[in-house]
């Protein structure tokens, strides 16, 4: 019973923190430069999550042409830059990744 109470309190606390930002941002005017900078937060967070997955193997840096994740990630980035399409980026990255795994025998 105690664990449920703790989980409920943590849920309420988390909800309250997030709600406070919504309520506060509704009432105050943020500087335009700050709002422009906020547009880059999602890509920065996504890059911080994905980069280690592409460049690391067994907790060690693996920057090599034998790294199919890295090569597929670079290719997906180029496709994303060229097409501006999330779907094409994912399809190209996955196709290259599986193709390299097949060729490299990994």
C-alpha positions as CSV (number, residue, x, y, z in Angstrom):
1,X,0.0,0.0,0.0
2,X,2.9,2.3,0.8
3,X,4.4,2.0,-2.7
4,X,1.1,3.0,-4.3
5,X,0.9,6.2,-2.2
6,X,4.5,7.0,-3.1
7,X,3.8,6.5,-6.8
8,X,0.6,8.6,-6.6
9,X,2.5,11.4,-4.9
10,X,5.3,11.3,-7.4
11,X,2.8,11.4,-10.3
12,X,1.0,14.4,-8.8
13,X,4.4,16.1,-8.3
14,X,5.4,15.5,-11.9
15,X,2.1,16.6,-13.2
16,X,2.2,19.8,-11.1
17,X,5.7,20.7,-12.3
18,X,4.7,20.3,-15.9
19,X,1.4,22.1,-15.4
20,X,3.2,25.0,-13.7
21,X,5.2,25.7,-16.9
22,X,2.0,25.7,-19.0
23,X,0.3,28.1,-16.6
24,X,3.3,30.4,-16.2
25,X,4.1,30.6,-19.9
26,X,0.5,31.6,-20.5
27,X,0.9,34.7,-18.3
28,X,4.3,35.9,-19.1
29,X,5.9,37.1,-22.4
30,X,9.2,35.4,-23.2
31,X,11.8,37.2,-25.2
32,X,11.8,36.5,-28.9
33,X,15.4,35.3,-28.9
34,X,14.5,32.7,-26.2
35,X,11.5,31.5,-28.3
36,X,13.7,31.1,-31.4
37,X,16.2,29.1,-29.3
38,X,13.5,26.8,-28.1
39,X,13.0,25.5,-31.6
40,X,16.4,23.8,-31.4
41,X,15.8,21.9,-28.2
42,X,14.2,18.8,-29.8
43,X,17.0,18.3,-32.3
44,X,19.6,18.8,-29.6
45,X,18.0,16.2,-27.3
46,X,17.5,13.8,-30.1
47,X,21.1,14.1,-31.2
48,X,22.3,13.6,-27.6
49,X,20.3,10.3,-27.5
50,X,21.2,9.0,-30.9
51,X,24.9,9.9,-31.3
52,X,26.2,7.5,-28.6
53,X,24.2,4.7,-30.2
54,X,25.8,5.4,-33.6
55,X,29.4,5.9,-32.4
56,X,29.7,3.4,-29.5
57,X,30.1,-0.4,-29.4
58,X,30.7,-2.2,-26.1
59,X,31.1,1.1,-24.3
60,X,34.0,2.1,-26.5
61,X,34.2,4.6,-29.3
62,X,33.8,2.8,-32.6
63,X,34.5,5.2,-35.5
64,X,35.1,2.9,-38.4
65,X,33.9,2.0,-41.8
66,X,33.0,-1.3,-40.3
67,X,30.4,0.3,-38.1
68,X,27.1,-0.2,-39.9
69,X,25.2,2.0,-37.4
70,X,27.5,5.0,-38.0
71,X,27.4,4.6,-41.7
72,X,23.6,4.2,-41.8
73,X,23.2,7.2,-39.5
74,X,25.4,9.4,-41.7
75,X,23.4,8.2,-44.8
76,X,20.1,8.9,-43.0
77,X,21.3,12.4,-42.0
78,X,22.2,13.1,-45.7
79,X,18.8,11.9,-46.8
80,X,17.1,14.0,-44.2
81,X,19.1,17.1,-45.3
82,X,18.3,16.5,-48.9
83,X,14.6,15.4,-48.7
84,X,13.4,17.0,-45.4
85,X,11.4,13.8,-45.0
86,X,11.4,11.8,-41.8
87,X,9.9,8.8,-43.5
88,X,12.6,8.7,-46.3
89,X,15.3,9.2,-43.7
90,X,14.2,6.3,-41.6
91,X,13.7,4.1,-44.6
92,X,17.1,4.9,-46.1
93,X,18.9,4.5,-42.8
94,X,17.3,1.2,-42.0
95,X,17.9,-0.2,-45.6
96,X,21.5,0.8,-45.4
97,X,21.9,-0.5,-41.9
98,X,20.5,-3.9,-42.8
99,X,22.3,-4.1,-46.1
100,X,25.7,-3.3,-44.4
101,X,25.0,-5.9,-41.6
102,X,24.3,-8.5,-44.4
103,X,27.4,-7.5,-46.3
104,X,29.7,-7.2,-43.3
105,X,28.3,-10.4,-41.8
106,X,27.6,-8.8,-38.4
